[in-house]
Amino acid sequence: MPSPIYGETTVILAYRCVDLLWRPVGGLVRFVLVQHPTYGPLMLLATDVSWDPLDVIVRYAYRFKIELGFRQAVHVLGSYAYHFWMMAMEPLRRTGGNQFMHHRTERYRQQVRRELAA
């Protein structure tokens, strides 16, 4: 069949679809074995056996595009940057970023150390 992904209009894919019982999942799993002329053999799986094998191939293609978008957001744009926070902390103003730990009690400093170690 012609490849339904990435605008590959001249690429022809060979695929085989097999539904098998997979004990870790506890039910039937649809395995779609794909032979791509450039990328080689791929094994895709779906727990919804009602999906057409072409749907499985297309959805995996979208999955990788979405993951690339998240990776770009994380590494290039700095989205989802980790900010340390715990319940015992007092909220800071938007422009104030210092907790002044030397002004806090020893118990509070211990809580912060415990959270950082986690």
N, C-alpha and C positions, 0 to 999 in steps of 0.2 A: 504494500500500500504506500502511497505518497505520504511523506512525513507531514503531520499536522502542526508542527511546532517550529518556532523561530524563523518563520518565513522560508523554510527549506522547500522550495517548490520543486527542485530537481532531485531531492533525496528520496530514495525508496527504502522503506523499512520492512524487515521481515519480523513477524512476531508470532508467538504461540501463547495461548491462554489456557491455564490449568487451574481448576479449583481443587484444593487439597485440604484435608483436615489437619489443622496445626494445633497440637496440644497446648502450647503456651498461651495461645489465644482462646482456646476452648471452643473452636468452631471452624467453619470453612473460611479459607482465605483464598483470594484470587491472586494467582501469580501470573504476571505477564512478562514473558521472556522476549526481549527485543534485541534484534541484531541491527545496529546502526553502522553504516559503512565507514563513518569517520570516528565515532566514539567507541565502537566495539560493542561487545555484549553488555546488556543491562538486564537486571532482574528487578522488576517493580512488583509491589504487592499492595493489595487493598483488602480491607476487612468487609467491605460491602460487595458481595458477589453479584449484585444486580447491575453493577456498572459495566458498561461495554468496555472491552480492552482499549479502544481508542480514547475513551474518557479517562482511563487510568493514565495513559501516556500523556495526554494533554494536561491533566491535573498535576502530574509530577513536573512537567515543564514550568507551569505557573509557580509551583512551590519553589523551584530554584531561583526564579526571577524575584519572588518575594523575599527569599532569604538574602539574595544579593542586595536588595534594597535596604533591608535591616542592617546588613554588615556595613554598607555605605553610611547609613545614618549613625551607627555606633562609632566607627573608626574615623570617618572623615568629618562629620558634622559635630561629633561629640554628644549626640543625643543619648539619653539614658545614662548619663554620667552618675556615678554613685555618690550620694551625699550621705554622710554619717548622720544618724539621728536615732534617738532612743526616747522612750516615753517620759523619762524623768527630766529630760532637757526642757528648759524654758524656750519658747519660740523667740527667734531673733528677728529684728527688723530686717527688711529687705537689704539695706546697705550695711548692716552690722554683721560681720562674719567672725568675730572673735568671741570665744566663750570665757576668756580670762580664768583659766582653770585654777590659778593661784588664789583667786578670791572665793573658791568653792570649798565645801567641806571635804574632809578626807573620805567620807562615805560616798559622796558624789563622784569624786575622782576615781575611787575603786570601781564604781559602776561603769564609768567610761572605759577604764582599762579592761574590764571584763568584756564589754561589748566589742571593743577593738580586737581583743584576742579571739573572739568568736569569728 
